[in-house]
Structure formats: C-alpha cells, structure tokens
Amino acid sequence: MTSTLVDSNILIDIFTDNPVWSDWSLNQLTALYQNSKLFINPVIYSEVSIGFNKIEQFTRILNTLPLNYVEIPVEALFLAGKVFLDYRKNEGKKSTTLPDFFIGAHASVMDWDIITRDPKRMKYYFPKLKIITP
C-alpha cells in the first residue's frame, strides 16, 4: 500500500463543490483510497479550515473523508527551509516560507506520493516526488 499526501486544493475543491474540479478531486481521492493511505498535515489542515466558521463543523466534514492527520517531521521542516532559500536565490519575492514548501518537503521526506492541482513548485523544488495531477 502506498501513502499519499492530499494537498489543500484537492480538499477545497471538494468542500466548496468547485464546478470545474470537485468531481475530479473526489474521484481521484476515491480511487487512491483503494490502494493508498491518505494523509493531511497541519499546513493543509490550516489552509482548508479557513472556509469554516467552527472547528466542530470542519471536523465533522473532514471526518467524512478517509484522511489521516499527521505532524510534519523535523526533517521535512528543515528541507522546507532549504528549499525556501533556493526559492529566494531564484528571485522569489515572498519573505516567508511558502505553504507549498512545507507540503512538498513533507511528502518528499516521507517518500509519499502527493495529489495536487498546483504541481509547478512541487515539480521544480521536489523533482523526485510522484505527483498526481490533472
């Protein structure tokens, strides 16, 4: 069985019933669940929770999906910092570490697959990641 980190945009598609992407995202999660253990981390949790007014509501809806919550290991946090330095050297404009770097580093360190609709930074900064994307 493989393991897959589920990026925020996939869950946001589903929870907002995105007219373009919700079916794709839900179908992919359903298919992945057959052969993969699905994970989210604190960054993903935080990004997705923005759309909810109460933690109880968010927890109830989150629990409808076969997701496992896991903390980000320190090795991934360290890697995210190093990737951010590369980003800044490449003329990156942001002054703080981007959520994508924490998410990509987490999947990379754990040797997990990742499902996302925004693979550009993932492919560039984490070239060994197996990325599931449209």
Biotite code that builds the C-alpha atoms (Angstrom):
import biotite.structure as struc

atoms = struc.array([
    struc.Atom([0.000, 0.000, 0.000], chain_id="A", res_id=1, res_name="MET", atom_name="CA", element="C"),
    struc.Atom([1.309, 3.440, -0.876], chain_id="A", res_id=2, res_name="THR", atom_name="CA", element="C"),
    struc.Atom([0.880, 6.659, 1.061], chain_id="A", res_id=3, res_name="SER", atom_name="CA", element="C"),
    struc.Atom([-0.353, 9.917, -0.417], chain_id="A", res_id=4, res_name="THR", atom_name="CA", element="C"),
    struc.Atom([-0.352, 13.450, 0.953], chain_id="A", res_id=5, res_name="LEU", atom_name="CA", element="C"),
    struc.Atom([-3.534, 15.274, -0.087], chain_id="A", res_id=6, res_name="VAL", atom_name="CA", element="C"),
    struc.Atom([-2.845, 18.918, -0.948], chain_id="A", res_id=7, res_name="ASP", atom_name="CA", element="C"),
    struc.Atom([-5.174, 21.649, 0.283], chain_id="A", res_id=8, res_name="SER", atom_name="CA", element="C"),
    struc.Atom([-6.560, 22.489, -3.143], chain_id="A", res_id=9, res_name="ASN", atom_name="CA", element="C"),
    struc.Atom([-7.983, 18.979, -3.544], chain_id="A", res_id=10, res_name="ILE", atom_name="CA", element="C"),
    struc.Atom([-9.970, 19.249, -0.311], chain_id="A", res_id=11, res_name="LEU", atom_name="CA", element="C"),
    struc.Atom([-11.040, 22.820, -1.038], chain_id="A", res_id=12, res_name="ILE", atom_name="CA", element="C"),
    struc.Atom([-12.373, 21.619, -4.414], chain_id="A", res_id=13, res_name="ASP", atom_name="CA", element="C"),
    struc.Atom([-14.494, 19.016, -2.665], chain_id="A", res_id=14, res_name="ILE", atom_name="CA", element="C"),
    struc.Atom([-15.700, 21.141, 0.252], chain_id="A", res_id=15, res_name="PHE", atom_name="CA", element="C"),
    struc.Atom([-16.619, 24.128, -1.937], chain_id="A", res_id=16, res_name="THR", atom_name="CA", element="C"),
    struc.Atom([-18.129, 21.953, -4.679], chain_id="A", res_id=17, res_name="ASP", atom_name="CA", element="C"),
    struc.Atom([-15.846, 23.655, -7.189], chain_id="A", res_id=18, res_name="ASN", atom_name="CA", element="C"),
    struc.Atom([-17.747, 23.495, -10.507], chain_id="A", res_id=19, res_name="PRO", atom_name="CA", element="C"),
    struc.Atom([-14.622, 22.657, -12.505], chain_id="A", res_id=20, res_name="VAL", atom_name="CA", element="C"),
    struc.Atom([-12.590, 20.475, -10.144], chain_id="A", res_id=21, res_name="TRP", atom_name="CA", element="C"),
    struc.Atom([-14.756, 18.906, -7.416], chain_id="A", res_id=22, res_name="SER", atom_name="CA", element="C"),
    struc.Atom([-15.659, 15.790, -9.412], chain_id="A", res_id=23, res_name="ASP", atom_name="CA", element="C"),
    struc.Atom([-12.060, 15.201, -10.472], chain_id="A", res_id=24, res_name="TRP", atom_name="CA", element="C"),
    struc.Atom([-10.745, 15.697, -6.945], chain_id="A", res_id=25, res_name="SER", atom_name="CA", element="C"),
    struc.Atom([-13.343, 13.454, -5.321], chain_id="A", res_id=26, res_name="LEU", atom_name="CA", element="C"),
    struc.Atom([-12.931, 10.746, -7.961], chain_id="A", res_id=27, res_name="ASN", atom_name="CA", element="C"),
    struc.Atom([-9.158, 10.794, -7.519], chain_id="A", res_id=28, res_name="GLN", atom_name="CA", element="C"),
    struc.Atom([-9.421, 10.510, -3.734], chain_id="A", res_id=29, res_name="LEU", atom_name="CA", element="C"),
    struc.Atom([-11.887, 7.651, -4.082], chain_id="A", res_id=30, res_name="THR", atom_name="CA", element="C"),
    struc.Atom([-9.560, 5.817, -6.476], chain_id="A", res_id=31, res_name="ALA", atom_name="CA", element="C"),
    struc.Atom([-6.484, 6.496, -4.357], chain_id="A", res_id=32, res_name="LEU", atom_name="CA", element="C"),
    struc.Atom([-8.194, 5.215, -1.221], chain_id="A", res_id=33, res_name="TYR", atom_name="CA", element="C"),
    struc.Atom([-8.339, 1.729, -2.770], chain_id="A", res_id=34, res_name="GLN", atom_name="CA", element="C"),
    struc.Atom([-4.525, 1.353, -2.710], chain_id="A", res_id=35, res_name="ASN", atom_name="CA", element="C"),
    struc.Atom([-3.160, 4.226, -0.664], chain_id="A", res_id=36, res_name="SER", atom_name="CA", element="C"),
    struc.Atom([-3.286, 5.593, 2.834], chain_id="A", res_id=37, res_name="LYS", atom_name="CA", element="C"),
    struc.Atom([-4.274, 9.286, 2.624], chain_id="A", res_id=38, res_name="LEU", atom_name="CA", element="C"),
    struc.Atom([-2.713, 11.965, 4.815], chain_id="A", res_id=39, res_name="PHE", atom_name="CA", element="C"),
    struc.Atom([-3.005, 15.641, 5.670], chain_id="A", res_id=40, res_name="ILE", atom_name="CA", element="C"),
    struc.Atom([-0.695, 17.704, 7.855], chain_id="A", res_id=41, res_name="ASN", atom_name="CA", element="C"),
    struc.Atom([-1.056, 20.890, 9.965], chain_id="A", res_id=42, res_name="PRO", atom_name="CA", element="C"),
    struc.Atom([-0.434, 23.213, 6.995], chain_id="A", res_id=43, res_name="VAL", atom_name="CA", element="C"),
    struc.Atom([-3.103, 21.508, 4.905], chain_id="A", res_id=44, res_name="ILE", atom_name="CA", element="C"),
    struc.Atom([-5.475, 21.438, 7.868], chain_id="A", res_id=45, res_name="TYR", atom_name="CA", element="C"),
    struc.Atom([-4.982, 25.161, 8.443], chain_id="A", res_id=46, res_name="SER", atom_name="CA", element="C"),
    struc.Atom([-5.386, 26.145, 4.787], chain_id="A", res_id=47, res_name="GLU", atom_name="CA", element="C"),
    struc.Atom([-8.591, 24.140, 4.377], chain_id="A", res_id=48, res_name="VAL", atom_name="CA", element="C"),
    struc.Atom([-10.089, 25.223, 7.716], chain_id="A", res_id=49, res_name="SER", atom_name="CA", element="C"),
    struc.Atom([-10.313, 28.836, 6.524], chain_id="A", res_id=50, res_name="ILE", atom_name="CA", element="C"),
    struc.Atom([-13.582, 28.012, 4.783], chain_id="A", res_id=51, res_name="GLY", atom_name="CA", element="C"),
    struc.Atom([-15.338, 27.004, 8.003], chain_id="A", res_id=52, res_name="PHE", atom_name="CA", element="C"),
    struc.Atom([-16.689, 29.104, 10.856], chain_id="A", res_id=53, res_name="ASN", atom_name="CA", element="C"),
    struc.Atom([-16.464, 26.495, 13.619], chain_id="A", res_id=54, res_name="LYS", atom_name="CA", element="C"),
    struc.Atom([-13.947, 23.759, 14.323], chain_id="A", res_id=55, res_name="ILE", atom_name="CA", element="C"),
    struc.Atom([-16.788, 21.317, 15.061], chain_id="A", res_id=56, res_name="GLU", atom_name="CA", element="C"),
    struc.Atom([-18.245, 21.883, 11.594], chain_id="A", res_id=57, res_name="GLN", atom_name="CA", element="C"),
    struc.Atom([-14.835, 21.437, 9.983], chain_id="A", res_id=58, res_name="PHE", atom_name="CA", element="C"),
    struc.Atom([-14.066, 18.303, 11.996], chain_id="A", res_id=59, res_name="THR", atom_name="CA", element="C"),
    struc.Atom([-17.427, 16.759, 11.133], chain_id="A", res_id=60, res_name="ARG", atom_name="CA", element="C"),
    struc.Atom([-16.951, 17.341, 7.396], chain_id="A", res_id=61, res_name="ILE", atom_name="CA", element="C"),
    struc.Atom([-13.275, 16.351, 7.432], chain_id="A", res_id=62, res_name="LEU", atom_name="CA", element="C"),
    struc.Atom([-14.230, 13.072, 9.091], chain_id="A", res_id=63, res_name="ASN", atom_name="CA", element="C"),
    struc.Atom([-16.363, 12.154, 6.073], chain_id="A", res_id=64, res_name="THR", atom_name="CA", element="C"),
    struc.Atom([-13.149, 11.524, 4.135], chain_id="A", res_id=65, res_name="LEU", atom_name="CA", element="C"),
    struc.Atom([-10.636, 8.709, 4.753], chain_id="A", res_id=66, res_name="PRO", atom_name="CA", element="C"),
    struc.Atom([-7.850, 11.070, 5.832], chain_id="A", res_id=67, res_name="LEU", atom_name="CA", element="C"),
    struc.Atom([-5.190, 10.599, 8.473], chain_id="A", res_id=68, res_name="ASN", atom_name="CA", element="C"),
    struc.Atom([-3.785, 13.624, 10.265], chain_id="A", res_id=69, res_name="TYR", atom_name="CA", element="C"),
    struc.Atom([-0.031, 13.551, 10.840], chain_id="A", res_id=70, res_name="VAL", atom_name="CA", element="C"),
    struc.Atom([2.507, 16.081, 12.102], chain_id="A", res_id=71, res_name="GLU", atom_name="CA", element="C"),
    struc.Atom([5.327, 17.279, 9.863], chain_id="A", res_id=72, res_name="ILE", atom_name="CA", element="C"),
    struc.Atom([8.649, 15.663, 10.840], chain_id="A", res_id=73, res_name="PRO", atom_name="CA", element="C"),
    struc.Atom([11.567, 17.953, 11.662], chain_id="A", res_id=74, res_name="VAL", atom_name="CA", element="C"),
    struc.Atom([13.495, 16.640, 8.663], chain_id="A", res_id=75, res_name="GLU", atom_name="CA", element="C"),
    struc.Atom([10.760, 17.986, 6.386], chain_id="A", res_id=76, res_name="ALA", atom_name="CA", element="C"),
    struc.Atom([10.714, 21.317, 8.217], chain_id="A", res_id=77, res_name="LEU", atom_name="CA", element="C"),
    struc.Atom([14.461, 21.603, 7.690], chain_id="A", res_id=78, res_name="PHE", atom_name="CA", element="C"),
    struc.Atom([14.096, 20.713, 3.998], chain_id="A", res_id=79, res_name="LEU", atom_name="CA", element="C"),
    struc.Atom([11.323, 23.303, 3.592], chain_id="A", res_id=80, res_name="ALA", atom_name="CA", element="C"),
    struc.Atom([13.727, 25.960, 4.897], chain_id="A", res_id=81, res_name="GLY", atom_name="CA", element="C"),
    struc.Atom([16.442, 24.890, 2.466], chain_id="A", res_id=82, res_name="LYS", atom_name="CA", element="C"),
    struc.Atom([14.005, 24.907, -0.451], chain_id="A", res_id=83, res_name="VAL", atom_name="CA", element="C"),
    struc.Atom([12.862, 28.377, 0.593], chain_id="A", res_id=84, res_name="PHE", atom_name="CA", element="C"),
    struc.Atom([16.485, 29.571, 0.406], chain_id="A", res_id=85, res_name="LEU", atom_name="CA", element="C"),
    struc.Atom([16.686, 28.200, -3.159], chain_id="A", res_id=86, res_name="ASP", atom_name="CA", element="C"),
    struc.Atom([13.442, 29.976, -3.977], chain_id="A", res_id=87, res_name="TYR", atom_name="CA", element="C"),
    struc.Atom([14.832, 33.293, -2.688], chain_id="A", res_id=88, res_name="ARG", atom_name="CA", element="C"),
    struc.Atom([18.071, 32.804, -4.659], chain_id="A", res_id=89, res_name="LYS", atom_name="CA", element="C"),
    struc.Atom([15.919, 32.287, -7.764], chain_id="A", res_id=90, res_name="ASN", atom_name="CA", element="C"),
    struc.Atom([14.386, 35.751, -7.337], chain_id="A", res_id=91, res_name="GLU", atom_name="CA", element="C"),
    struc.Atom([11.431, 34.545, -5.261], chain_id="A", res_id=92, res_name="GLY", atom_name="CA", element="C"),
    struc.Atom([9.544, 37.536, -3.854], chain_id="A", res_id=93, res_name="LYS", atom_name="CA", element="C"),
    struc.Atom([7.921, 36.051, -0.756], chain_id="A", res_id=94, res_name="LYS", atom_name="CA", element="C"),
    struc.Atom([9.650, 36.754, 2.545], chain_id="A", res_id=95, res_name="SER", atom_name="CA", element="C"),
    struc.Atom([8.365, 33.756, 4.492], chain_id="A", res_id=96, res_name="THR", atom_name="CA", element="C"),
    struc.Atom([8.412, 30.045, 3.748], chain_id="A", res_id=97, res_name="THR", atom_name="CA", element="C"),
    struc.Atom([5.531, 29.134, 1.465], chain_id="A", res_id=98, res_name="LEU", atom_name="CA", element="C"),
    struc.Atom([2.964, 26.501, 2.482], chain_id="A", res_id=99, res_name="PRO", atom_name="CA", element="C"),
    struc.Atom([3.786, 24.550, -0.689], chain_id="A", res_id=100, res_name="ASP", atom_name="CA", element="C"),
    struc.Atom([7.336, 24.074, 0.587], chain_id="A", res_id=101, res_name="PHE", atom_name="CA", element="C"),
    struc.Atom([6.149, 22.529, 3.871], chain_id="A", res_id=102, res_name="PHE", atom_name="CA", element="C"),
    struc.Atom([3.726, 20.280, 1.998], chain_id="A", res_id=103, res_name="ILE", atom_name="CA", element="C"),
    struc.Atom([6.209, 19.229, -0.693], chain_id="A", res_id=104, res_name="GLY", atom_name="CA", element="C"),
    struc.Atom([9.017, 18.683, 1.812], chain_id="A", res_id=105, res_name="ALA", atom_name="CA", element="C"),
    struc.Atom([6.733, 16.532, 3.961], chain_id="A", res_id=106, res_name="HIS", atom_name="CA", element="C"),
    struc.Atom([5.812, 14.258, 1.047], chain_id="A", res_id=107, res_name="ALA", atom_name="CA", element="C"),
    struc.Atom([9.428, 14.170, -0.109], chain_id="A", res_id=108, res_name="SER", atom_name="CA", element="C"),
    struc.Atom([10.958, 13.222, 3.252], chain_id="A", res_id=109, res_name="VAL", atom_name="CA", element="C"),
    struc.Atom([8.327, 10.539, 3.829], chain_id="A", res_id=110, res_name="MET", atom_name="CA", element="C"),
    struc.Atom([8.712, 9.243, 0.246], chain_id="A", res_id=111, res_name="ASP", atom_name="CA", element="C"),
    struc.Atom([4.976, 9.637, -0.256], chain_id="A", res_id=112, res_name="TRP", atom_name="CA", element="C"),
    struc.Atom([3.047, 10.493, -3.389], chain_id="A", res_id=113, res_name="ASP", atom_name="CA", element="C"),
    struc.Atom([1.206, 13.802, -3.474], chain_id="A", res_id=114, res_name="ILE", atom_name="CA", element="C"),
    struc.Atom([-2.070, 14.754, -5.107], chain_id="A", res_id=115, res_name="ILE", atom_name="CA", element="C"),
    struc.Atom([-2.349, 18.407, -6.096], chain_id="A", res_id=116, res_name="THR", atom_name="CA", element="C"),
    struc.Atom([-3.712, 20.636, -8.809], chain_id="A", res_id=117, res_name="ARG", atom_name="CA", element="C"),
    struc.Atom([-0.799, 23.037, -8.419], chain_id="A", res_id=118, res_name="ASP", atom_name="CA", element="C"),
    struc.Atom([2.278, 20.985, -9.313], chain_id="A", res_id=119, res_name="PRO", atom_name="CA", element="C"),
    struc.Atom([4.583, 23.736, -10.629], chain_id="A", res_id=120, res_name="LYS", atom_name="CA", element="C"),
    struc.Atom([6.592, 24.392, -7.447], chain_id="A", res_id=121, res_name="ARG", atom_name="CA", element="C"),
    struc.Atom([6.398, 20.743, -6.416], chain_id="A", res_id=122, res_name="MET", atom_name="CA", element="C"),
    struc.Atom([7.962, 19.585, -9.695], chain_id="A", res_id=123, res_name="LYS", atom_name="CA", element="C"),
    struc.Atom([10.665, 22.239, -9.586], chain_id="A", res_id=124, res_name="TYR", atom_name="CA", element="C"),
    struc.Atom([11.723, 22.055, -5.938], chain_id="A", res_id=125, res_name="TYR", atom_name="CA", element="C"),
    struc.Atom([10.957, 18.376, -5.279], chain_id="A", res_id=126, res_name="PHE", atom_name="CA", element="C"),
    struc.Atom([11.746, 16.659, -8.603], chain_id="A", res_id=127, res_name="PRO", atom_name="CA", element="C"),
    struc.Atom([11.698, 13.129, -7.151], chain_id="A", res_id=128, res_name="LYS", atom_name="CA", element="C"),
    struc.Atom([8.107, 13.396, -5.915], chain_id="A", res_id=129, res_name="LEU", atom_name="CA", element="C"),
    struc.Atom([5.465, 11.285, -7.596], chain_id="A", res_id=130, res_name="LYS", atom_name="CA", element="C"),
    struc.Atom([2.791, 13.890, -8.294], chain_id="A", res_id=131, res_name="ILE", atom_name="CA", element="C"),
    struc.Atom([-0.811, 13.026, -9.092], chain_id="A", res_id=132, res_name="ILE", atom_name="CA", element="C"),
    struc.Atom([-2.256, 15.945, -11.002], chain_id="A", res_id=133, res_name="THR", atom_name="CA", element="C"),
    struc.Atom([-4.731, 16.598, -13.817], chain_id="A", res_id=134, res_name="PRO", atom_name="CA", element="C"),
])
